[in-house]
Amino acid sequence: MDIARTGIILNTQNYTKCVSFYRETFDLNVVYEKHEANSKLTCLDFGGAYLMIETGGIAYPQGKSMEQGSLKLRINVTDLDLALKTIRKVCPHAEIIEFSWGSTINIVDPDGNRVGVRDEATFTKQLDDFT
């Protein structure tokens, strides 16, 4: 199979808030938008893939359990401390959690979808150690 592009479609209940969250928190650029009478979508550049945010989801603002939404978006960054400063503007209680395999910041978007922000250096080390 010759895969030409990859992406994730995220159906949301709080569409406008979720689009703003991903655009502003992660500085994702809009690739295109489509607004019709019964649906809206915004497609964002997601590091070479795309994140398409659409209407039609169910929100759990306190955060979705694995049963409510098993997807977790992962965003790797070069500077986790700098990412934390940006994330705290929208998630004031966010913190860096350290594990033996690396460090992450775990947050939820306005619909309660889980998002993990990880340091790229330890991820790259895992890849290098594997090969």
Residue pairs with C-beta under 8 A, 6 or more apart in sequence:
5 49
5 50
6 49
6 50
7 43
7 46
7 49
7 50
7 51
7 52
8 46
8 49
8 50
8 51
8 52
8 71
8 73
9 52
9 54
10 18
10 51
10 52
10 53
10 54
10 57
10 71
10 73
10 113
11 54
11 55
11 56
11 57
12 18
12 53
12 54
12 55
12 56
12 57
12 59
12 109
12 110
12 111
12 113
13 55
13 57
13 58
13 59
13 111
14 59
14 61
14 110
14 111
15 40
15 53
15 54
15 55
17 110
17 111
18 53
18 109
18 110
18 111
18 113
19 42
19 44
19 53
21 90
21 109
21 110
22 28
22 44
22 51
22 53
22 109
23 29
23 30
23 44
24 90
25 86
25 87
25 89
25 90
26 75
28 44
28 45
28 46
28 51
29 44
29 45
30 42
30 43
30 44
30 45
31 43
31 44
31 45
31 50
32 42
32 43
33 40
33 41
33 42
33 43
34 40
34 41
35 41
39 54
39 55
39 56
40 54
40 55
41 52
41 53
41 54
41 55
42 52
42 53
43 50
43 51
43 52
43 53
44 50
44 51
44 52
44 53
47 75
51 73
57 111
58 68
58 111
59 110
59 111
59 112
60 68
60 69
60 111
60 112
61 108
61 110
61 111
61 112
62 108
62 112
63 108
63 112
63 114
64 108
64 111
64 112
64 113
64 114
68 112
69 112
69 113
69 114
71 113
71 114
72 114
72 115
72 116
73 113
73 114
73 115
73 116
74 115
74 116
74 117
74 118
75 115
75 116
75 117
75 118
76 117
76 118
76 119
76 120
76 123
77 83
77 117
77 118
77 119
77 120
78 119
78 120
78 121
80 96
80 103
80 105
80 117
80 118
80 119
81 96
83 105
83 117
84 94
84 95
84 96
84 105
87 94
87 105
87 107
87 117
88 94
91 107
91 108
94 105
94 107
95 105
96 103
96 104
96 105
97 103
97 104
97 105
97 106
101 122
101 126
102 118
102 119
102 122
102 123
102 125
102 126
103 118
103 119
103 122
104 116
104 117
104 118
104 119
105 116
105 117
106 114
106 115
106 116
106 117
107 114
107 115
107 117
108 114
108 115
109 115
